[in-house]
Amino acid sequence: MGRFDFINDEEFRNSLESDTSEVQRCIDGNAWKAVHVLVGSMIECLLMDHLLATGFKGVTRADLLKKDLSELIEICRNEKVLTSKTIDLSSAVKTYRNLIHPGRLLRLGEKVDGSSAAVAQALLQMVISEITARKKEKCGLTAEQIIAKLECDPSGMTILHHLLKDTTEPERQRLLLKVLPARYFDLDADFVPNDEVMERLSGCFRATFDIATDETKKKVTMEFVSILKQEGQNKVYIWETEFFRASDMKYLDPIEIDVVRDHMLSRLGTDLSISLLNAMRGIGKYLRVSDIEKTVDPLIRVIVSEKREEALKAAAEECIPDAWLYAPQEVSARIMARLDAWITNFCSKGLEGKAEKVRKLKKACEAELPF
């Protein structure tokens, strides 16, 4: 019956996936009444999810759960969600609840056998097909469908902005808070992780974050703070470098900013990497005077090192001017003073080559002036 990655509501999706397996077991056991009951329940889930996802008259989940299948079908008839052919066939299951009442079954003369069960199955496939098409028209892709697209099609990144633009804000929020991180960590836990797919997922996260509302951005940034406080090192490090950027701290309160900034700076001395330096872009605005030595010194050591790779050196060279440009005036002045201290230190030791590298850094900072 296929995957239900077009379903927005997680509980409905889990129920549909579970019922799919159960329907097959009932078919194998000639349990025709059970097939009807399960198919009817699945169609209810499909219709309710569609009405919720498309915001039908502001209806709530609780409102929809009070409606029976006949009512849901009638709504979808009026909204032209289902075709006339599907509506006509729906009589095969719309009174399915009668099947669990022996008295009603006898009184109504309902016939339940393999043929009617086959009709019910065919109807379910028609509903799935039509709901999938209608939801794509009105709501764009679900978070699961976007992830699936990026996993199987590397060129999907070229049209990602179109996919995200057509997706609803609640679905973008699901993508950022649940679906994408969960898939990323699953891949990371694989014996042979797929680096290319993981890179696409990281890119998708930032692209989605960039077009999300401020409300969503705040929720996502607060999720990182929660992970930072509660989760293990591996999850913290991955989220910090793959999904977070220092500029995201604008969505945090001062106390939370202190937590995030202090953690990022602590990694400079122990776990300095290109991905960390990329994540630190924009941190200058949140630096304090007391942070300058632990910010500048590890970067200078990398820049003047003869053993570190060139790509890491280049990232470190970009990090200092970026921090200087956006830092408060007293902090930017302290950065310059620290660079001067390094120049003096190197000159006193006859290390003119290293001193010259720091001088270039000072010039790079001044070149970042917006005038």
C-alpha positions in Angstrom: 0.0 0.0 0.0 3.0 2.2 0.0 4.5 4.6 2.5 2.4 7.3 4.2 5.1 10.0 4.0 2.4 12.4 2.6 0.6 12.3 6.0 1.3 15.3 8.2 -0.1 14.1 11.6 2.4 11.7 13.2 -0.2 9.7 15.1 -2.3 9.2 12.0 0.8 8.2 10.0 1.8 5.6 12.7 -1.7 4.3 12.8 -1.9 3.9 9.0 1.4 2.1 8.8 0.4 -0.2 11.6 -3.0 -0.9 10.1 -1.5 -1.6 6.7 0.3 -4.6 8.1 -2.7 -5.7 10.0 -4.9 -5.5 6.9 -2.6 -7.9 5.1 -2.7 -10.3 8.0 -6.5 -10.2 7.9 -6.5 -10.9 4.2 -4.2 -13.8 4.6 -6.5 -15.2 7.3 -9.8 -14.6 5.3 -10.9 -12.2 8.1 -13.1 -10.2 5.7 -15.0 -8.3 8.4 -11.8 -7.1 10.0 -10.5 -6.0 6.6 -13.6 -3.7 6.2 -13.3 -2.3 9.6 -9.6 -1.5 9.3 -9.9 0.0 5.8 -12.7 2.2 7.0 -10.6 3.4 9.9 -7.7 4.1 7.6 -9.8 6.1 5.2 -11.0 8.1 8.2 -7.4 8.9 9.1 -6.6 9.9 5.5 -9.5 12.3 5.3 -9.0 13.8 8.7 -5.3 14.4 8.1 -6.1 16.1 4.8 -8.7 18.4 6.4 -6.4 19.3 9.2 -3.4 19.9 6.9 -5.4 22.2 4.6 -7.0 24.1 7.5 -10.6 23.3 6.6 -12.7 26.0 8.2 -10.3 26.2 11.2 -11.5 22.7 12.3 -9.5 21.1 15.1 -8.3 17.6 15.5 -10.8 17.1 18.4 -13.6 18.3 16.1 -12.7 15.8 13.4 -12.4 12.9 15.8 -16.1 13.3 16.6 -17.2 12.8 13.0 -17.8 9.4 11.5 -16.7 8.2 8.1 -20.0 9.2 6.3 -19.6 12.8 7.6 -16.0 13.0 6.5 -16.8 11.7 3.1 -19.6 14.2 2.7 -17.3 17.1 3.7 -14.7 15.9 1.2 -17.5 15.6 -1.5 -18.4 19.3 -0.9 -14.7 20.3 -0.9 -14.0 18.3 -4.1 -11.2 16.4 -2.3 -12.4 13.0 -3.7 -13.7 12.2 -7.2 -17.3 11.2 -7.9 -16.1 7.7 -8.6 -14.4 7.4 -5.3 -17.5 8.8 -3.5 -19.7 6.3 -5.2 -17.5 3.4 -4.2 -17.3 4.6 -0.6 -20.5 2.8 0.2 -18.4 -0.3 0.4 -16.9 0.9 3.7 -18.8 3.9 5.0 -21.0 1.8 7.2 -18.1 -0.3 8.4 -18.9 0.3 12.1 -22.1 -1.7 11.6 -19.9 -4.7 11.0 -18.9 -4.9 14.7 -22.5 -5.0 15.8 -23.9 -8.5 15.1 -27.5 -7.4 15.4 -27.0 -4.6 12.9 -25.2 -6.9 10.5 -28.1 -9.3 10.4 -30.7 -6.6 10.3 -29.1 -4.7 7.5 -28.2 -7.8 5.5 -24.6 -6.7 5.1 -22.6 -9.2 3.0 -18.9 -9.4 4.0 -16.7 -11.7 1.9 -13.5 -11.7 -0.1 -15.1 -9.8 -3.0 -16.3 -6.9 -0.9 -12.9 -6.8 0.9 -11.2 -6.5 -2.5 -13.5 -3.5 -3.3 -12.6 -2.0 0.1 -8.9 -2.3 -0.7 -9.3 -0.8 -4.1 -11.2 2.1 -2.6 -8.4 2.7 -0.1 -5.8 2.9 -2.9 -8.0 5.4 -4.7 -8.4 7.6 -1.6 -4.6 7.4 -1.0 -3.9 8.5 -4.6 -6.4 11.3 -4.6 -5.5 12.6 -1.2 -1.8 12.6 -2.1 -2.5 14.7 -5.2 -4.8 17.2 -3.5 -2.4 17.7 -0.5 0.5 18.3 -2.8 -1.5 21.0 -4.6 -2.6 22.8 -1.4 0.2 22.1 1.0 3.3 21.2 -1.0 5.4 18.3 0.2 5.6 17.0 3.7 8.8 17.0 5.7 9.2 13.2 5.0 8.7 13.7 1.3 11.4 16.4 1.2 13.9 14.2 3.0 13.1 11.3 0.7 13.6 13.5 -2.3 17.0 14.7 -1.1 18.1 11.2 -0.2 17.4 9.7 -3.6 18.1 12.7 -5.9 21.3 14.8 -5.4 19.9 17.3 -7.9 17.0 17.9 -5.5 19.1 20.6 -3.9 18.8 22.7 -7.0 15.0 23.0 -6.6 15.0 22.9 -2.8 13.9 26.5 -2.5 10.9 25.8 -4.6 9.9 22.8 -2.5 10.3 24.7 0.7 8.4 27.7 -0.6 5.4 25.6 -1.4 5.5 23.8 2.0 3.3 25.1 4.9 5.0 26.7 8.0 3.9 23.9 10.4 5.5 21.5 8.0 8.7 23.5 7.9 8.7 23.5 11.7 8.3 19.7 11.8 11.2 19.4 9.3 13.5 21.5 11.5 12.5 20.2 14.9 11.9 16.5 14.3 12.1 14.9 10.9 15.4 16.2 9.5 17.4 15.9 12.7 16.1 12.4 13.4 17.0 11.2 9.9 20.5 12.9 10.2 21.2 11.2 13.5 20.0 7.8 12.1 22.5 8.2 9.2 25.3 9.2 11.6 24.6 6.0 13.6 24.9 3.8 10.6 28.0 1.6 10.3 28.8 3.3 7.0 27.2 6.8 7.1 26.3 8.5 3.8 28.3 11.7 4.0 26.8 13.1 0.8 23.3 12.7 1.9 24.1 14.1 5.4 25.7 17.2 3.7 22.5 17.7 1.7 20.4 17.4 4.9 22.6 20.0 6.6 22.1 22.3 3.7 18.3 21.7 3.7 18.2 22.5 7.4 19.8 25.9 6.9 17.7 26.7 3.8 14.5 25.9 5.7 15.6 27.9 8.7 16.4 30.9 6.6 12.8 31.1 5.2 11.0 30.1 8.4 9.1 32.6 10.5 10.7 34.2 13.6 8.4 32.1 15.8 9.8 28.9 14.2 13.3 30.1 14.3 13.0 30.8 18.0 11.6 27.3 18.7 14.4 25.7 16.7 17.1 27.7 18.4 15.6 26.9 21.8 15.7 23.2 20.8 19.5 23.5 20.4 19.7 25.1 23.9 17.7 22.2 25.3 20.0 19.7 23.5 23.1 21.5 24.8 21.8 21.2 28.4 20.4 17.7 28.3 22.0 15.5 25.6 25.3 13.7 25.2 28.4 15.2 23.6 28.0 13.6 20.1 24.5 15.0 19.6 25.5 18.4 21.0 28.5 18.6 18.7 26.6 17.5 15.6 23.7 19.9 16.2 26.1 22.8 16.9 28.1 22.4 13.8 25.6 21.1 11.3 22.4 22.9 12.2 23.3 25.9 14.3 24.9 29.3 13.5 26.1 31.8 16.1 24.0 34.4 14.3 20.9 32.4 15.5 21.6 33.7 19.0 19.5 36.7 18.1 16.5 34.5 18.9 17.7 33.8 22.5 17.5 35.5 25.8 20.7 36.8 27.4 21.1 33.9 29.8 20.7 31.4 26.9 23.2 33.4 24.8 25.7 33.0 27.6 25.3 29.3 27.6 25.7 28.9 23.9 28.6 31.3 23.4 30.5 29.8 26.3 30.1 26.3 24.9 31.2 27.3 21.4 34.3 29.1 22.6 35.2 26.2 24.8 35.5 24.0 21.7 38.0 26.3 20.1 40.6 25.0 22.5 39.7 21.3 22.2 37.8 20.6 19.0 38.6 23.3 16.5 37.4 22.4 13.0 36.2 24.0 9.8 32.6 23.1 10.6 32.9 24.7 14.0 34.4 27.9 12.6 31.6 28.1 10.0 29.1 27.7 12.8 30.7 30.6 14.7 30.1 33.1 11.9 28.3 36.1 13.5 29.5 35.4 17.0 31.3 38.8 17.3 28.0 40.5 18.3 27.8 38.3 21.4 31.4 38.4 22.6 32.5 40.1 25.8 35.8 41.7 26.5 36.6 38.7 28.8 36.2 36.3 25.8 38.9 37.8 23.6 41.9 35.7 24.6 40.0 32.4 24.4 38.6 33.5 21.0 41.7 34.9 19.3 44.5 32.8 20.7 43.4 29.4 19.5 42.8 30.9 16.0 46.2 32.5 15.8 47.9 29.3 16.8 46.2 27.5 13.9 46.9 30.3 11.5 50.7 30.4 12.2 51.0 26.6 12.5 53.1 24.7 10.0 51.2 21.5 10.7 47.6 22.4 10.3 45.8 22.0 6.9 45.4 25.0 4.7 41.6 24.8 4.6 41.4 25.1 8.4 43.9 28.0 8.4 41.8 29.8 5.8 38.6 29.3 7.9 40.4 30.7 11.0 41.7 33.7 9.0 38.1 34.5 8.0 36.7 34.0 11.6 38.7 36.8 13.2 37.7 39.7 10.8 34.1 38.4 11.0 34.1 38.6 14.8 35.8 42.0 14.8 33.3 43.5 12.3 30.2 42.7 14.4 31.6 43.0 17.9 30.7 45.9 20.2 33.3 48.7 20.0 35.1 47.9 23.2 35.3 44.2 22.2 36.6 45.0 18.7 39.2 47.3 20.2 40.3 44.4 22.5 40.6 42.1 19.5 43.0 44.6 17.8 45.0 44.9 21.0 45.3 41.1 21.2 46.5 40.9 17.7 49.1 43.6 18.5 50.2 41.5 21.5 50.8 38.5 19.2 52.8 40.6 16.7 55.0 41.9 19.5 55.5 38.4 20.9 56.5 37.0 17.5 58.8 39.9 16.8 60.5 39.5 20.1 61.3 35.9 19.2 62.5 36.7 15.7 59.5 35.0 14.1 58.9 37.7 11.5 56.9 35.4 9.2 54.4 34.6 11.9 54.2 38.3 12.9 53.5 39.2 9.2 50.5 36.8 9.1 49.0 38.5 12.1 49.6 41.9 10.5 47.6 40.7 7.5 44.8 39.7 9.8 44.7 43.3 11.2 44.5 44.6 7.6 41.7 42.1 6.9 39.7 43.4 9.8 40.0 47.0 8.6 39.0 45.9 5.1 35.7 44.6 6.6 34.6 48.2 7.5 31.3 48.9 5.8 32.4 52.2 4.3 
